[in-house]
Amino acid sequence: MLTATSKGAATREAIIERAYEIARFSGVEGLSIGPLAQAVGMSKSGVFAHFGSREDLQLAVIEAAATRFGETVLIPALSQPRGLPRLRAVMHHWFEWVRGNSGGCVLLASVTEYDDRPGVLRDQVLHNEQRWRNELRRTIQLAIDCGHLRDGDTDQYAFELYAIPLAVHHESGLFGYEQARRHGDTAVERWIAAHSPTA
């Protein structure tokens, strides 16, 4: 039998799920308590019982997006051996994330929405970006340590690799995912070849 606490948690997750889908197409700034309450069949006060403010709701959605990204991209890649197998897996799953978010990516949209707006929402977006870049740098460093990549500036390496999925996301919306994915896969392999110890 569900307890009041577990029911409350389930309701909160259902609200976040619906809010996340709205944010995919309308942006985090497109979230509003009234329309969201209507979408989930609750009163505004019912939604406010789980999120004390619109900002709290927006923060929850941004964090939910970051969690989904980690579960889709990083966690599966960790099962691969350290070095290039893991780095390739990260990029593969990142491209799959683009496929699954063709209608709109909350994480990318939030960067555009809050990069020049100081406050707690921007702080959360920045925190998420820093977390991911740290993981990407760590994966690259392991590939260097394994002798699969030439020693170099991992921050610069991460910047270059990060640019490829951004281009895939941009191109897939305009020209279709399959073409964008082919370009992305080719770009990754060319990058790896260019940074190979034997290059």
Secondary structure, 3 states (H helix, E strand, C coil): CCCHHHHHHHHHHHHHHHHHHHHHHHCHHHCCHHHHHHHCCCCHHHHHCCCCCHHHHHHHHHHHHHHHHHHHHHHHHCCCCCCHHHHHHHHHHHHHHHHHCCCCCHHHHHHHHHCCCCCHHHHHHHHHHHHHHHHHHHHHHHHHHCCCCCCCCHHHHHHHHHHHHHHHHHHHHHHCHHHHHHHHHHHHHHHHHHCCCCC
